[in-house]
Amino acid sequence: MEPLGVAIVGIGNWSGMHAAALKKGNLLKLVTCYTRNEEKAKKFAVQNNCAYDQSYEDVLKRKDVDAIILTTPHTTHPDLAIKAANAGKNLLIEKPLANTVEECKKMIAAFEGAGLVMSVCQDRRWMGYHRKMKEMITQGLLGRHIFAEGNFFNPSGMNITPDKWRWYKSESPGGPLAYLGVHMIDTLRFLVDPSVEEVTGTLDKMVIKAEIFDIALLNLKFGNGSYGFTASVFTAPRDVYVNIYGTGMNLYAGEKTGLFSQKAGTEARERVDFPDIDPVQKEEEDFALSVLEKRKPEVDGYEGMNNVAVVEAAVKSAKEGRPVKVKEVMG
């Protein structure tokens, strides 16, 4: 099977992660790259043994490019994605899919109309411990779902300066929700219930000087009746963890601790083994197979839009000081 030719568009932190993961697989081959800074593109091309192009239009004209991996600022997503669809290119796009549900709908329509695949990068759901948690939940080991929490702390907000696009509220109306919180929203939807019905959000700026908020706290009500909470904090030392609580068992997963279970009737936590997975490679592989097998990717445009809807509902809730039904922003 010949690998699909790929172009990485947007050179930054995540472009390097994708390029490294591409080298581990055999379904996708990096052909070219593009970013507005030509020197940056040249350096990336040399490091990753690929070509570079002088414009996005040049990338889209290439016959050897079957798909785009898009790692550009959020506000550019709708325009660049729709251009890719119009050029007949499949798309793997970094989260969030867009800043609004309305933009997501237009992007989904473009790819559906063209008969192409659009998949959203939500790498944390592919983590080995999250896949194991899902397996245990599906087996019914947790009993009745009661509560779930997913929290992401990262100090990178302290280093944002006005020359960075992340500084501006127009790029991220929900502050850390677009960078950290959307990971936790997607992970909880994956583990607990795809349907979030209601969101109560608190957004604040406590430390940083940038326009955006630096803390986001969300209370969630799921369609299956259980509840959830996420904290996204841009100003504290890094820590990422997801805990799921049920009548039969609790599960505790952390980036620094691994995975533990606690059965009902005991105070003891037991370590749980989980597969060692490169989540970026796994999401790239799922994307490639969805193109080759002409099937829906795990995180398609609708999944991406549902995550954006929770973010949009949280921003609306914080602004209006009330709980917001997700269907209010879905239109």
C-alpha positions in Angstrom: 0.0 0.0 0.0 1.4 3.4 -1.1 1.5 5.9 1.7 -0.6 9.1 1.4 1.4 12.2 0.6 1.1 14.8 3.4 1.8 18.5 3.7 2.3 20.1 7.1 1.0 23.7 7.0 1.9 26.0 9.9 5.4 25.5 11.5 5.4 25.6 15.3 5.4 23.3 18.3 2.9 20.8 17.0 4.3 20.6 13.5 7.4 19.1 15.0 5.3 16.6 17.0 3.5 15.5 13.8 6.7 15.2 11.8 8.2 13.0 14.4 5.1 10.8 14.5 5.0 10.5 10.7 8.5 9.0 10.7 7.2 6.1 12.9 4.4 5.1 10.7 4.1 3.8 7.1 0.6 5.1 6.1 1.5 8.8 5.6 4.6 10.3 4.0 5.7 13.9 4.6 6.1 15.5 1.1 6.2 19.2 1.7 5.6 22.0 4.3 4.5 25.6 4.3 4.6 28.5 6.7 4.6 32.3 6.0 8.2 32.6 7.3 10.3 31.1 4.4 13.4 30.6 6.5 11.4 28.7 9.1 10.0 26.5 6.3 13.4 25.8 4.8 14.8 24.8 8.2 11.8 22.4 8.8 12.2 20.9 5.4 15.9 20.1 5.9 15.2 18.6 9.4 12.4 16.4 8.0 13.7 15.6 4.5 10.8 17.1 2.7 10.2 20.0 0.2 8.8 23.4 1.2 6.4 25.6 -0.8 6.2 29.4 -1.1 2.4 29.6 -0.6 -0.6 27.6 0.6 -1.9 27.8 -2.9 1.2 26.1 -4.2 0.7 23.3 -1.6 -2.8 22.7 -2.7 -1.8 22.5 -6.4 0.6 19.6 -5.8 -0.5 16.3 -7.2 1.6 14.3 -4.6 -0.2 15.8 -1.7 -3.3 13.8 -0.6 -3.8 15.4 2.8 -3.0 18.5 4.8 -2.0 18.5 8.5 -3.0 22.0 9.7 -1.3 23.5 12.7 -2.1 27.2 12.3 -3.7 29.8 14.6 -7.4 29.1 15.4 -8.9 32.0 13.4 -7.3 30.7 10.2 -8.8 27.2 10.5 -12.1 27.8 8.6 -10.6 29.5 5.6 -7.6 27.2 5.2 -9.8 24.1 5.8 -12.4 25.0 3.2 -9.7 25.8 0.7 -8.2 22.4 1.3 -11.6 20.8 0.6 -12.1 22.8 -2.5 -8.7 21.6 -3.7 -9.6 17.9 -3.1 -7.3 17.4 -0.1 -8.2 15.5 3.1 -7.5 17.3 6.4 -6.1 16.4 9.8 -6.5 19.6 11.8 -5.3 20.6 15.2 -7.9 21.3 17.9 -10.0 23.3 18.3 -11.7 22.7 15.0 -12.7 26.4 15.0 -13.7 29.1 17.5 -17.5 28.9 16.9 -20.0 26.2 16.1 -21.1 28.2 13.0 -17.6 28.0 11.6 -17.4 24.3 12.3 -20.7 23.7 10.4 -19.3 25.4 7.3 -16.1 23.3 7.4 -18.0 20.1 7.9 -20.3 21.0 4.9 -17.3 21.6 2.7 -15.7 18.2 3.4 -19.0 16.3 3.2 -19.8 18.0 -0.1 -16.4 17.1 -1.5 -16.5 13.5 -0.2 -13.3 14.0 1.8 -12.1 13.2 5.3 -11.7 15.9 8.0 -10.3 14.7 11.3 -9.6 16.7 14.4 -6.4 16.2 16.5 -7.5 15.4 20.1 -4.5 13.4 21.1 -5.3 12.9 24.8 -8.1 10.5 24.1 -5.5 8.3 22.4 -3.3 8.1 25.6 -2.8 4.5 26.7 -4.3 5.1 30.1 -7.4 6.7 28.6 -7.9 3.8 26.2 -7.6 1.4 29.2 -10.1 3.5 31.2 -12.5 3.3 28.3 -12.1 -0.5 28.1 -12.9 -0.8 31.8 -15.9 1.5 31.6 -17.3 -0.4 28.6 -16.9 -3.6 30.5 -19.2 -2.1 33.2 -16.6 -2.3 36.0 -17.5 1.3 37.2 -21.2 0.6 37.7 -23.3 3.7 37.6 -21.4 6.8 36.5 -21.5 9.5 39.1 -18.9 12.1 38.5 -15.8 12.8 36.3 -13.1 15.4 36.5 -10.4 16.4 33.9 -7.9 19.1 34.9 -5.0 20.6 32.9 -2.5 22.9 34.5 0.3 24.4 32.4 2.5 27.5 33.1 2.9 28.4 29.4 0.5 31.3 29.8 3.1 33.1 31.8 5.3 33.4 28.7 2.8 34.8 26.3 3.8 38.1 24.7 2.0 40.5 22.4 3.9 39.2 19.4 2.3 35.8 19.9 -1.2 35.1 18.5 -2.2 33.4 21.7 -2.1 36.8 23.5 -5.3 37.9 21.9 -8.9 37.2 22.9 -10.0 37.1 19.3 -7.9 34.0 18.9 -9.1 32.3 22.0 -12.4 33.8 23.5 -12.2 31.1 26.3 -8.6 31.7 27.2 -7.0 28.4 28.2 -10.2 26.5 27.1 -9.0 26.5 23.5 -5.5 25.1 24.4 -6.0 23.0 27.6 -9.7 22.7 28.4 -10.7 21.4 25.0 -8.5 18.4 25.6 -10.3 17.6 28.9 -13.7 18.2 27.4 -13.0 15.8 24.6 -11.5 13.2 27.0 -14.6 13.3 29.3 -16.9 13.1 26.4 -15.0 10.1 25.2 -15.0 8.4 28.6 -18.3 9.4 30.1 -20.9 10.4 27.5 -20.6 12.1 24.1 -23.5 14.3 25.0 -22.9 17.3 27.3 -26.2 18.9 27.9 -25.4 21.9 30.2 -22.4 24.0 31.1 -21.7 26.5 33.9 -18.5 28.4 33.2 -16.3 30.7 35.2 -13.5 32.6 33.4 -11.0 34.9 35.0 -7.7 36.6 34.5 -5.7 36.2 37.7 -2.0 36.6 36.8 -1.1 37.1 33.1 -1.0 40.4 31.3 -2.4 39.1 28.0 -5.9 39.8 26.8 -7.1 36.2 27.3 -8.3 34.7 30.5 -5.8 32.5 32.4 -8.2 30.2 34.3 -11.4 28.4 33.2 -13.6 26.3 35.5 -16.5 24.3 34.0 -19.3 22.3 35.6 -20.8 19.9 33.1 -24.0 17.9 33.1 -24.0 14.9 30.7 -26.8 13.3 28.8 -26.6 10.1 30.8 -27.3 12.0 34.0 -23.7 12.1 35.4 -21.8 15.2 36.2 -18.3 16.5 35.4 -15.8 19.3 36.1 -12.8 20.6 34.2 -10.2 23.2 35.3 -7.9 24.8 32.7 -5.1 26.8 34.3 -2.5 28.7 32.3 -0.3 29.8 35.3 0.5 26.8 37.5 3.2 24.0 37.1 2.2 21.3 34.7 -0.2 18.6 35.9 -2.8 16.7 33.9 -5.2 14.1 35.3 -8.6 12.5 34.7 -10.6 10.8 37.5 -13.8 8.9 36.9 -16.1 7.9 39.8 -18.7 5.2 39.8 -20.8 3.1 42.2 -18.6 0.1 41.5 -15.1 1.6 41.0 -13.1 4.8 40.7 -10.4 5.3 38.2 -7.5 7.7 38.6 -5.2 8.6 35.6 -2.4 11.1 35.7 0.4 12.1 33.4 2.8 11.7 36.3 1.2 8.8 38.2 -0.2 6.4 35.6 -3.5 4.6 36.1 -5.0 3.3 39.4 -8.4 1.8 40.3 -10.3 1.7 43.6 -13.1 -0.9 43.9 -16.2 -0.3 46.0 -15.8 -1.5 49.5 -12.1 -0.9 49.8 -9.8 2.1 50.5 -6.9 0.6 48.5 -5.9 1.8 45.1 -4.4 -0.8 42.7 -2.1 0.0 39.8 -3.6 -0.8 36.4 -1.4 -1.7 33.4 -2.1 0.1 30.1 -0.7 0.1 26.6 2.2 2.3 25.6 0.9 4.4 22.8 2.2 7.4 20.9 -1.1 9.4 20.8 0.0 11.6 17.9 1.0 8.6 15.8 -2.3 6.9 16.7 -4.4 9.8 15.6 -2.4 10.1 12.4 -2.9 6.4 11.7 -6.7 6.6 12.4 -6.9 9.5 9.9 -4.9 7.7 7.2 -7.0 4.6 7.6 -10.2 6.6 7.4 -9.0 8.0 4.0 -7.8 4.6 2.7 -10.8 2.6 4.0 -13.3 5.4 3.1 -14.7 5.4 6.7 -15.4 8.0 9.4 -12.4 8.9 11.6 -12.8 8.5 15.4 -12.7 12.3 15.9 -14.5 13.6 12.8 -15.8 17.1 12.2 -19.0 16.5 14.3 -16.9 15.4 17.3 -14.7 18.5 16.9 -17.8 20.7 16.7 -19.3 19.2 19.8 -16.1 20.1 21.8 -16.3 23.6 20.4 -20.0 23.8 21.4 -19.0 23.1 25.0 -16.3 25.8 24.9 -18.8 28.3 23.3 -21.4 27.5 25.9 -18.9 28.0 28.7 -17.9 31.4 27.4 -21.6 32.4 27.1 -22.3 31.1 30.6 -19.4 33.1 32.1 -20.5 36.2 30.3 -24.2 35.9 31.2 -23.8 34.4 34.7 -26.0 31.4 34.2 -26.0 27.8 33.2 -26.2 27.4 29.4 -27.7 24.5 27.5 -25.4 23.3 24.8 -28.3 23.2 22.3 -28.4 27.1 22.7 -25.1 27.4 20.8 -25.7 24.5 18.4 -28.4 26.5 16.6 
